[in-house]
Amino acid sequence: MAAMHAIVAESADQLLWQQVPDVKPAHGEVLVKVSAAGVNRADVLQAAGHYPPPPGASELLGMEVSGVIAEVGDGVTGWSVGQEVCALLAGGGYAEYVAVPAGQVLPIPDGVDLADAAGLPEVACTVWSNLVLTAHLREGQLILIHGGASGVGTHAIQVARVLGARVAITAGSAPKLQLCRELGAEVTIAYRDEDFVSRVKEATDGAGADMILDIIGAAYLDRNIDALANDGQLVVIGLQGGVKGELNLGKLISKRARVIGTALRGRPVDGPHGKSVIVAAVVESVWPMIADGRVRPVIGARMPIQEAAEAHRMLSAGRVTGKIVLTL
């Protein structure tokens, strides 16, 4: 049996670069020779046994890559061998090769290094699907982004500013707050020392945030509702602060507010809410923002893929701003 190398997660701390069975593109897929893989919190959770891949997806870690198309499967049009691309995955990216549905493949944005492009698909698709396709963020609205210095946060700040929104963020250190200001955040909140509800109310003359993009979940649920404006939307995309919280329906009803939970990884490839639709929207709307410099990738670290375990430790400990990419 033909083989390739990939990271195999023996445990959260034992991520080993070893031989695994080769992959081939199925109907409608392309095979990408991986140049770099982006690191996501979902990978850390999966390595620890807490986030299994969706049914039918690769058991290997890795939800985004960049590289070169090595083979094109049956039924694929618009892509050819030798093209440099990046791709959104359900899994399998921490490897020498990965098979990807053609609808989840993206060209490299103009002006972006091939390795750095590995850190774009997940954040770009997460941010556009939530800010625009779900919450319809508009010019003049205020968005509060928790974890502003994260990969998703740094991208969301920039996209929100291009859309004409005002941006408030929370972050945990002075350097992270400064980075968020440089990216366009006008209200930067040190969450260990300041109350984000009162700071957001100050910035909006008491009105509150029109949208909150939340990676914390249960621990922030009640205070997020307090921070929302009338007709505001709380979009929960992460559960770092727990999965079960108490929701005061009286507050929710009085504000005519919405609480929305979304996830990207488990979506189908096709369909009205599928990954192909999101990817196409990102290429059409976000890639031009990157090409003309209004939005830039924020890469906090580049590391050889053999150091994946250390990359996971860095991400878990909050020792990085923006994205980590693993290079092959």
N, C-alpha and C positions, 0 to 999 in steps of 0.2 A: 504493500500500500504506500502510495506517495505520501510524503510528510512535509510539514513546514514547521516553523517555530512560532510559539505563542506564549503569552503569560498564562500559566495555570494557577488558580487560587487554591492552594492546599488549606490555607486559613487566612484570616485577615492580615497577618504579618508574613505569611509565607507565599509570596507571589513569584513563581519560578518560571524562567524562560526555558522552555523545553519543547521537544518535538510532539506534535499532535497531527492527526490526520489532515491531509490537504482538503481544500474546499474548491468546489466548482460552481459556476453560475448556473442556476436553474432558469427555466423559461421566464423572460421578463427581467432578468438580473444582469448586472455586470460584475466582473471580478476586478477588484482594485488591488494593486501592489502597494502596500501601505508605506508611506514616507513618515507619517507622524500620527499619533492618536491623542485626542483630547481626554483629559481626566475630569470626571464628574462625580459628584457626591453619590449618585446612584451606583457607580462602580465600587466605591468604598463600602456602601451598604451591602452590595451583592457579595463582595469578597468576605464579608463578615457573616454571610448566611441570612441576611435580613431582607433581601430584595431579589427574588428569583426572576429570571428573564421571562418575558411573555411566552405563552405556548408557541412552539415552533421556532423560536429564536435561538441563536447560538448560545451555548452555555458559557462561552468565553466572555470576559469583560470587554468594555469598550463600546461607547455609543456614538462616536464620531471619529472620522479619520480624514486625512488628505493623502493623496498619492497619484498614481498613474494607472489608467485603465489597462489591464493586462489581457482581458478576454471579454467578449460581448456575447451574452446568451441569446437563445432563439427569441424572436419577437421583439427585440430591442431596436429602436430607431433613434437617431439623434446623437448617439455616442459612438466613439470609435477607439480602437486600440491606440495607445500612446497619448491620449488626452490627459492633461493634469486636471484633477477634480478634487472636491471634498464631498463628504457624504454623511447623512444622518442614519444612524443604525439602531436596531433594537438590541444589538450585542455583537460581539465578535471582532471588535476593532483592535484589541491588544494583540496583534498577530501580523505575520508577514503578508498575508493575503486575507481579504474579506469579500464575500459575495453580498451585493446590495441590490434591492429593487431599483430599477432604473429611475423611478419617480422620486427617489430619495437622494439622487446624485445631483450635485451642484457644480457649476464651473468655479474656478478660483477667481475671486473678485480682482479687478485690475489693481495693481500696486501692492498686493499682499503676497508675502513670502509663502512658498509651498508648505513649509512646516507650520507656520503660524496659522494657516488656513484650517488646520485641524481643530483649532479652538473656536471656530465660528459656527458650524451647523447647529449644534445644540442650543447655544445661547440665542442665535438669531431666530431660530424657529420657535423657541420658548417665548422670547420677548414679543415677536410680531403676532404670534397666535393669541397671546394674552392681552397685550396692550391694544391691539387694533382689531383682530378678528373676534375677540370675546368682549372686551370692555369698551371698544370704540373711543379710545382716548382722543380728546379734541384739543385744539388750540385754546390756551387760556386756562385749562383745567389744571389742578394740582394733583400730582401723583406722589405718594409716599412709597419709597422702595426700601424694604428691609434688607440688610446685607448689601449696601450700596457698593462695596469694594469687591464683591464676589464677581465671578465670571458673568453671571446673568445680570447682576446689578450694574457693573460698569458698562455693559452694552445697553441696558434699559435706560440709564441716564441719558446716553447720547441719542438714542432713538426718540425718546420722549422730547428732548430739546428740539430735534429736527421737526417733530410734529407740532411744535409751538407750545407745549405744555410747560408748566412750572414743576420743578423737581425738588422734593425733600427726600433725604435718605437717613438711615441709621447705619452706624459703623462703630467699630470698637477701639480704634486707636487714632492718634493724631495724624500719622502718615496716611492712613486710609481715608480719613475725613478730607485731608488736603487733596488727595488724588480725585475724590468725588467732586470737590469744588472745581478742580482743573477740567473735569469732564463736563461740567455744566450744572451741577447741583447748586441751588441757591440757598437751601436750608439743610445744614449738615448737623446731625444730632448724635452726640456721643452717648450711646444707649446705656452705658454703665453709670453715667453721671447725670443724665438729663431725662426728663419725662417726654417721650415723643408726642403724647397727646397734647400737652400744653404748648409745646413748640410748634406743632402743626396748627393749632388754633390761633396762636399769635401771628403766624405767617399768613393766615387767611381771614383775619378780622373776626375770628370766632366761628367761621363757617365749617372748617374741617377739610379733609382730603376728598377729592372726587373719586380717586381710585387708590387702593393700597395693593401693592404686589408683595405678598408675604411668603417667606420661606420658613417661618417659625411654627405656625399652626396653633395648637391648643394653648400654649403659654401666653400668647398674645391675643387670643380671640376676643375677650371682653374689651381690652383696651383698644384694639383695632376698631371695634364698633363705636367706641367713644370718639375715636379720631375721625370717623367718617362724616362727610357732609350729608345733608339731605339728598336723597337719590344717589348716594355714593355706592361704590362697588368694592368689596373686599375679595380679591382673587388669591386663593391659597394654592401655592405650587410646591410647598415643602412642609415637612413635619419635624423639623429639628427640635421643636419644643413640645413634642408629644402629639398624640392622635385623638385624645378625648378631652373636650373642653365644654364648659357650660355656656350656652347661648341665651342671652336675655332677649326673648322675642319681643318684649315691650319696646326696648330700644330700637330693635330692627324695624318694627312696624312704624314706630313714630318717625323714623328717618326715611321710610320707604326704601330702605337699603337692600342690597343683595349680597349674599355670601356665595361665592362660586369656587368650586374645587376643580382643578384641571391637572392633567398629566399628559405628557407627550409620548413617552416610550411605548405604552400599550395601545396606542391608536392604530387602526388598520392602515394599510398602505394607501388604499383608495377610498372613495366615498366623500361625502360633503365635508366631513370633519377629519379626513385622512391626512396622512403625512405628505402625500404627493401634492395636495392642494396647498398646504402650508409652505412646502419647499418652493413651489412655483411662485407663491406670493412674495416670499423672501427674495428670490432671484429678481423679480420684477421691481420690488419696492426698496429693499434694504441694500442690495448689492450696489446700486447707483450711489447711495449715501456713502458707502465705503470707498468706491472708486474715486469720488470727488473729495474725499477727506473729511466729510462731515461726521463720519463715524469711523473709529479705528479699532482694530483688535487690541485688547489689553492682555498681553502675555506676561504673566508674573514669573514663570520659570520654564526653561527647556531642559529636559533630562533624558538620558538614554532610557529606552524602554526596560532595560534590565533593572533599572532603579525604580520600578513602579511602586514597590512597597514603601519606599521613602517618599515618593510623590503623594501617596495616599496619606501617610502620616502628616506631611506638610499641610495638606488640604484639611484634614480633620482638626489640626491644631490651630488653624487660622493663620498660618505663617506665610501666606501668599496672597497677593492681590491679583485680581483678574484670573486668567486661566493658566493651568499647567499643561504643557504638551510633552508627550513622550516621543522621542525621535528614534527611528530605525536606521 
